[in-house]
């Protein structure tokens, strides 16, 4: 059969060959992860320097996540059509351009634009890394390599806040949190050129541009609405602006579904995402995205603003969560490769995620830091067990030719969930801080001017009594963010409970269906071909 030969080379790859091929890919992935986390502890300083508000703080994260989300399916489709190696290298070049622009930014709008460019590149690196792993390694063995990827993600996530905090506290200043990623990206580019050798099978390229535009417009419109609704400076939840934006977003997404059902090569193939395992994994990924990005974004802010830690100290205080993430990802990946069973780790990860977020929801501005470390470590283990393994579950159900698109669909919905989480929880945090600060100032007999104190993140120049009230407000309000995330994480648990566990196949591609076992079918394929069937 003509469709079978391309699957042979990946099957023949040894562990050493796979690791050599992954070196540059993991280096690129590490750079991308580092760039997204290195900013976390620098953000309070950046907001102070560029005169940003709590809303701006949330949007610096949301802009990158949104760009990441809406471009991930496009990159995934391109991965199914074009040379994956060239696409990864293109992602790195775009990433370098965005990083330089972010480092040179003098205003919030310019910084947001640069973050969008970085997000586009991040979408490429995330989707392509998963797609390349999917084309080289059978699902049964993929848990181990996904574990390595999770490990790189954990190190990048751990190193980012630490390195970012160190740079901000040093004479270099916050701009170098962006510049430092440029040489790393260039090294990754060279490594990719030398080490990544994968076979590319050319197929006719038809990119669904109309679907891409509708997807980007619909998601963006709803996210912009959810970020500013209920804010006194903009518009109410129930208003003509809300009606126009929600109505417009729903219409655009409805048109997207219509277009995707008609075009030959859709950007999000409905036949893939309507498959039960993929649909449930996507639902779980949205919940995980909200929990992960929504809660962790504000963790560094909690340590700096509420607890008075320096950026470097804040980086150290997030280490328990990172260590948990690394442990959960690597250990579950190795156990899945050994046993072929994966559902139990998704369930366990969901329970730990809910528990960790629930415990973090009890924190306030007086919580012992060792307790905060235990709570966030539990949260980290849960995230580590869920993220890569949800993608693995989906990849096990689709053909090799659809792996790029299917993997990207899961990553897309996780990023959308993250963007929604950061935007909504940022608005919740801002409103709650304002409310608590106003109450605290009134109780202390300090006059409040227009309630603006709640939006300020620069506590350094405030009088000591006001500063302490603001710290308490931020510390107590952050608990609400974790509690909301815990409730959302319950959706992830319900979703994975209903996923049907299928044994992980030992071949890269799905074998032709036959009345016999999959192994017999594999042996029978050449015989069928000879007999003319």
C-alpha positions in Angstrom: 0.0 0.0 0.0 1.4 3.4 -1.0 0.4 5.0 2.4 2.5 2.6 4.5 6.2 3.1 3.5 6.5 6.6 5.0 5.8 5.1 8.5 8.8 2.8 8.3 11.7 5.2 8.9 10.3 6.5 12.3 9.8 2.9 13.5 13.5 2.2 12.8 14.9 5.1 14.8 16.9 4.1 17.9 16.7 5.9 21.2 20.1 7.6 20.4 18.8 8.8 17.0 15.6 10.1 18.6 17.5 12.0 21.3 19.9 13.5 18.7 16.9 14.6 16.7 15.3 16.1 19.8 18.3 18.1 21.0 17.7 21.2 18.9 13.9 20.9 19.2 14.1 20.8 23.0 16.6 23.7 23.0 14.1 25.8 21.0 11.2 24.7 23.3 13.3 25.6 26.3 14.0 29.1 24.9 10.3 29.7 24.3 9.2 28.5 27.7 12.0 30.6 29.4 10.8 33.7 27.5 7.3 33.3 28.8 8.2 32.7 32.4 11.2 35.1 32.7 8.8 38.0 32.5 6.7 36.8 35.4 8.8 38.3 38.2 9.8 41.3 36.1 6.2 42.4 35.4 5.6 44.4 38.7 8.8 46.4 37.9 7.8 46.8 34.2 4.3 48.0 35.2 5.9 50.5 37.6 8.4 51.8 35.1 5.9 52.1 32.2 3.1 53.3 34.5 0.8 50.3 33.9 -2.2 49.2 35.9 -3.5 45.8 37.0 -5.4 45.5 33.7 -2.2 46.2 31.7 -0.4 43.5 33.9 -3.0 40.9 32.9 -2.9 41.9 29.2 0.9 41.6 28.9 0.3 37.9 29.6 -3.1 37.6 27.8 -1.7 39.2 24.5 1.0 36.6 24.2 -1.4 33.7 25.2 -4.0 34.9 22.7 -1.6 35.2 19.9 -0.2 31.7 20.9 -3.7 30.3 20.9 -5.0 31.6 17.6 -1.9 30.8 15.7 -1.3 27.3 17.1 -3.9 25.5 14.9 -2.4 27.4 11.8 1.1 26.2 12.7 -0.3 22.7 13.3 -1.9 22.7 9.8 1.3 24.0 8.2 3.1 21.1 10.0 0.9 18.6 8.2 1.6 20.4 4.9 5.2 21.7 4.9 8.7 20.8 6.1 8.5 20.8 10.0 12.2 21.7 10.4 11.9 24.9 8.3 8.8 25.9 10.2 10.5 25.5 13.6 13.4 27.6 12.4 10.9 30.3 11.1 9.2 30.3 14.5 12.6 31.0 16.2 13.3 33.9 13.8 9.9 35.5 14.6 10.5 34.9 18.3 13.9 36.8 18.2 12.2 39.8 16.4 9.5 39.9 19.1 12.0 39.6 21.9 14.1 42.5 20.7 11.0 44.7 20.1 9.8 43.9 23.7 13.2 44.8 25.2 13.1 48.2 23.4 9.5 49.0 24.3 8.9 52.5 25.9 5.1 52.2 26.2 2.5 49.6 27.2 1.0 49.4 23.6 4.4 48.8 22.1 5.1 46.1 24.7 1.8 44.4 24.0 2.5 44.4 20.2 5.9 42.7 20.9 4.2 40.2 23.1 1.8 39.3 20.3 4.7 38.7 18.0 6.3 36.5 20.7 3.0 34.7 21.1 2.9 33.9 17.4 6.3 32.3 17.6 5.4 30.4 20.8 2.3 28.9 19.0 4.7 27.6 16.3 7.2 26.1 18.7 4.5 24.5 20.9 2.6 22.9 18.0 5.6 21.9 16.0 7.5 20.3 18.9 4.4 18.1 19.6 4.0 17.3 15.9 7.6 16.3 15.4 7.6 14.0 18.4 4.4 12.5 17.1 5.9 11.7 13.7 9.0 10.0 15.1 7.8 8.1 18.1 5.0 5.5 18.6 2.4 6.5 21.4 3.5 3.6 23.6 7.1 5.0 23.8 6.1 8.7 23.5 5.3 9.0 27.3 9.1 8.8 28.0 10.0 11.5 25.5 7.0 13.7 26.5 8.4 13.3 30.0 11.7 14.8 28.7 9.8 17.6 27.1 7.9 18.1 30.4 11.3 18.2 32.2 12.6 20.9 29.8 9.4 22.8 30.3 9.8 22.5 34.1 13.4 23.7 34.0 12.5 26.6 31.7 9.6 27.4 34.0 11.8 27.2 37.1 14.8 29.0 35.6 12.7 31.8 34.1 11.4 33.5 37.3 14.8 33.0 39.0 16.8 34.4 36.1 14.2 37.1 35.5 14.3 38.1 39.1 18.1 38.2 39.2 18.2 40.3 36.0 15.7 42.8 37.3 17.6 43.1 40.6 20.9 43.6 38.7 22.2 46.8 37.0 21.0 45.3 33.7 17.3 46.1 34.4 14.1 44.5 33.2 14.8 45.0 29.5 17.4 42.3 29.5 14.7 39.8 30.5 13.8 40.0 26.8 17.2 40.4 25.3 18.7 37.4 27.1 16.5 35.0 25.1 18.0 36.2 21.8 21.4 34.4 22.0 19.6 31.3 23.4 17.3 31.3 20.3 20.3 31.6 17.9 22.0 28.6 19.6 18.7 26.6 19.3 18.5 27.6 15.6 22.1 26.2 14.9 21.4 23.0 16.9 18.2 22.4 15.0 20.0 22.7 11.7 22.6 20.2 12.8 20.6 17.6 14.7 17.0 17.5 13.5 16.8 15.1 10.6 13.2 13.9 9.9 11.6 12.7 6.7 9.2 15.1 5.0 6.4 13.8 2.8 5.2 16.5 0.5 1.4 17.0 0.2 -0.6 19.6 -1.7 -0.8 22.7 0.4 -4.3 24.3 0.9 -4.4 26.6 3.9 -7.8 27.6 5.2 -7.2 31.4 5.5 -11.0 32.2 5.9 -11.2 29.8 8.8 -8.0 31.3 10.3 -9.4 34.9 10.1 -12.8 33.9 11.6 -11.0 31.9 14.4 -8.7 34.8 15.3 -11.5 37.5 15.1 -14.1 35.5 17.1 -11.7 34.5 19.9 -10.1 38.0 20.1 -13.5 39.8 20.3 -14.7 37.6 23.1 -11.5 37.9 25.1 -11.4 41.7 24.7 -15.0 41.8 25.9 -14.4 39.5 28.9 -11.3 41.6 29.9 -13.1 44.9 30.2 -16.7 44.1 31.0 -17.7 45.1 34.5 -14.8 47.7 34.7 -16.3 51.1 35.6 -13.8 52.8 33.2 -15.2 50.8 30.3 -18.7 49.2 30.2 -21.0 47.0 32.3 -21.6 43.3 31.9 -25.1 44.1 30.7 -24.7 46.9 28.2 -25.0 47.5 24.4 -21.2 47.1 24.1 -21.4 43.7 25.8 -24.3 42.7 23.5 -22.4 43.8 20.4 -19.2 42.1 21.3 -20.6 38.8 22.5 -23.1 38.7 19.6 -20.3 39.5 17.1 -18.0 36.8 18.6 -20.7 34.2 18.6 -21.6 34.9 15.0 -18.0 34.8 13.9 -17.4 31.4 15.6 -20.7 30.0 14.2 -19.5 31.1 10.7 -16.2 29.3 11.6 -18.0 26.0 12.3 -19.9 26.4 9.0 -16.7 27.1 7.0 -14.8 24.3 8.7 -17.5 21.8 7.7 -17.3 22.8 4.0 -13.6 23.4 3.2 -11.3 20.5 2.0 -8.5 21.1 4.6 -10.0 22.9 7.6 -7.8 24.7 10.2 -9.6 22.8 13.0 -10.9 19.6 11.4 -14.3 18.9 13.0 -13.9 15.1 12.4 -10.9 15.1 14.7 -12.2 17.3 17.5 -15.6 15.7 17.5 -14.0 12.3 18.3 -14.9 11.5 21.9 -11.3 11.3 23.4 -10.2 14.5 21.6 -13.4 16.4 22.6 -13.0 15.4 26.3 -9.3 16.1 26.2 -9.9 19.5 24.8 -12.5 20.3 27.5 -10.0 19.2 30.1 -7.3 21.3 28.5 -9.4 24.4 28.6 -9.9 23.9 32.3 -6.2 23.1 32.9 -5.3 26.2 30.9 -7.5 28.4 33.1 -6.1 26.8 36.2 -2.5 26.9 35.1 -2.1 30.3 33.5 -4.8 32.0 35.6 -3.3 31.0 39.0 0.4 30.9 38.3 0.4 34.3 36.6 -0.5 35.9 39.9 1.7 33.8 42.1 4.8 35.9 41.5 2.8 39.0 42.0 1.5 37.6 45.3 5.0 37.0 46.6 6.3 40.5 45.5 3.4 42.8 46.1 1.6 41.0 49.0 4.7 39.5 50.8 7.3 42.2 49.9 9.7 39.7 48.3 12.3 40.9 45.7 12.0 39.6 42.2 14.8 37.1 42.9 13.2 35.9 46.1 9.8 35.5 44.3 11.6 33.3 41.8 12.9 31.1 44.6 9.5 30.9 46.3 7.9 29.5 43.1 10.4 26.6 43.0 8.2 24.1 45.0 5.5 24.4 42.2 8.2 23.9 39.5 9.7 20.9 41.3 6.2 19.4 41.6 5.6 20.0 37.9 8.9 18.4 36.9 8.3 15.3 39.1 4.7 14.8 37.9 5.6 15.1 34.3 8.7 12.9 34.2 7.5 10.2 36.6 4.1 9.8 35.0 5.7 9.8 31.5 8.1 7.0 32.4 5.3 5.0 34.1 3.0 5.3 31.1 5.8 4.1 28.8 6.4 1.1 31.1 2.8 0.1 31.6 0.9 1.5 28.6 -1.8 2.8 31.1 -2.4 6.5 31.1 -5.9 7.3 32.3 -5.1 6.8 36.0 -2.4 9.5 35.8 -4.9 12.0 34.2 -7.4 11.3 37.1 -4.7 11.6 39.7 -3.4 14.8 38.2 -6.8 16.3 38.2 -7.4 15.5 41.8 -4.0 16.9 42.9 -4.7 20.0 40.8 -8.0 20.6 42.5 -6.5 19.9 45.9 -3.5 22.2 45.3 -5.6 25.1 44.1 -8.1 24.6 46.9 -5.3 24.8 49.5 -3.8 27.8 47.8 -7.3 29.4 48.1 -6.8 29.5 51.9 -3.7 31.7 51.6 -3.7 35.3 52.7 -1.0 38.0 53.5 0.0 36.2 56.7 0.2 32.6 55.5 3.5 30.9 56.4 5.7 30.7 53.3 6.5 27.0 54.0 2.8 26.3 53.8 2.5 28.2 50.5 5.3 26.0 49.2 3.5 22.8 50.1 0.2 24.0 48.5 1.9 25.1 45.3 4.0 21.9 45.1 0.8 19.8 45.1 -0.6 22.1 42.4 2.6 21.6 40.3 2.5 17.8 40.5 -1.1 17.9 39.2 -0.2 20.1 36.3 2.8 17.9 35.4 0.7 14.8 35.3 -2.0 16.4 33.1 -0.4 18.6 30.4 1.6 16.3 28.2 -0.5 13.3 28.9 -3.7 14.9 27.6 -1.9 15.5 24.3 -0.6 11.9 24.3 -4.2 10.5 24.8 -5.3 12.5 21.7 -2.3 11.5 19.5 -3.1 7.9 20.2 -6.4 8.2 18.5 -5.5 9.9 15.2 -3.6 9.0 12.1 0.0 10.2 11.7 -1.0 12.6 9.0 -3.4 14.4 11.4 -1.1 14.4 14.5 0.1 18.0 13.9 -3.5 19.3 13.7 -4.8 17.2 16.5 -1.9 18.2 18.9 -2.3 21.8 17.9 -6.0 21.7 18.6 -5.4 20.6 22.2 -2.7 23.2 22.7 -4.9 25.8 21.1 -7.8 25.2 23.5 -5.4 25.1 26.5 -4.0 28.5 25.5 -7.5 29.9 24.9 -8.4 28.7 28.4 -5.3 30.3 29.8 -6.0 33.6 28.0 -9.6 33.6 29.3 -8.3 32.7 32.8 -5.7 35.5 33.0 -8.1 38.1 31.6 -11.1 37.1 33.8 -9.1 36.4 37.0 -7.1 39.6 36.5 -10.3 41.5 36.4 -11.6 39.7 39.5 -8.3 40.4 41.3 -8.3 44.0 40.4 -11.9 44.6 41.6 -11.3 42.6 44.8 -8.1 44.5 45.6 -9.9 47.8 45.1 -12.7 46.7 47.3 -10.4 45.4 50.1 -8.1 48.4 49.9 -11.1 50.8 50.1 -12.4 49.0 53.2 -8.9 48.9 54.8 -8.2 52.6 54.2 -11.7 53.6 55.5 -11.2 51.4 58.6 -7.8 53.2 59.2 -9.4 56.6 58.7 -7.4 57.4 55.6 -9.3 59.3 52.9 -9.7 57.5 49.5 -9.6 59.5 46.3 -11.9 58.0 43.7 -11.0 54.4 44.6 -7.9 54.6 42.4 -5.6 53.1 45.1 -6.7 49.6 44.2 -5.3 49.7 40.7 -1.8 50.8 41.7 1.0 48.2 41.8 3.8 50.6 42.8 3.8 50.4 46.6 7.4 51.7 47.1 6.5 55.4 47.3 3.4 54.9 49.4 3.3 55.9 53.1 4.0 52.9 55.4 0.4 52.6 56.7 -1.1 52.7 53.2 1.5 50.3 51.9 0.6 47.7 54.5 -3.1 48.0 53.8 -2.4 47.5 50.0 -0.2 44.5 50.7 -2.9 42.9 52.8 -5.5 43.7 50.0 -3.4 42.0 47.4 -2.6 39.0 49.6 -6.2 38.4 50.6 -7.6 38.9 47.1 -5.2 36.4 45.5 -6.9 33.6 47.4 -10.1 34.2 45.5 -8.2 33.7 42.2 -7.0 30.2 43.3 -10.5 29.2 44.6 -12.1 30.1 41.3 -9.4 28.1 39.5 -10.1 25.1 41.8 -13.8 25.2 40.8 -12.8 25.3 37.1 -10.4 22.4 37.6 -13.3 20.2 38.6 -14.3 20.3 34.9 -11.0 18.7 34.0 -11.6 15.8 36.5 -15.1 15.2 35.1 -13.8 15.2 31.5 -11.0 12.7 32.1 -13.3 10.4 34.0 -15.3 10.0 30.8 -12.4 9.5 28.5 -12.2 5.9 27.3 -8.8 4.4 27.9 -7.4 2.8 24.7 -4.1 0.8 24.9 -1.2 2.9 23.5 -0.3 1.6 20.1 3.4 0.7 19.4 3.3 2.0 15.9 3.6 5.6 14.8 0.5 5.4 12.6 -2.8 3.7 13.0 -2.8 0.3 11.4 -5.6 -0.7 8.9 -8.6 -2.2 10.7 -9.1 -5.9 10.3 -11.2 -8.6 12.1 -8.0 -9.9 13.7 -5.8 -8.2 16.3 -3.8 -5.1 15.5 -0.6 -7.2 15.5 -2.1 -9.7 13.0 -3.4 -6.8 10.9 0.0 -5.4 10.7 1.5 -8.7 9.5 -1.4 -9.2 7.1 -1.0 -5.8 5.3 1.7 -7.0 2.8 -0.3 -10.1 2.1 -3.5 -8.1 1.4 -1.5 -5.9 -1.0 -0.1 -8.9 -2.9 -3.5 -10.4 -3.3 -4.8 -7.2 -4.8 -7.2 -6.2 -2.1 
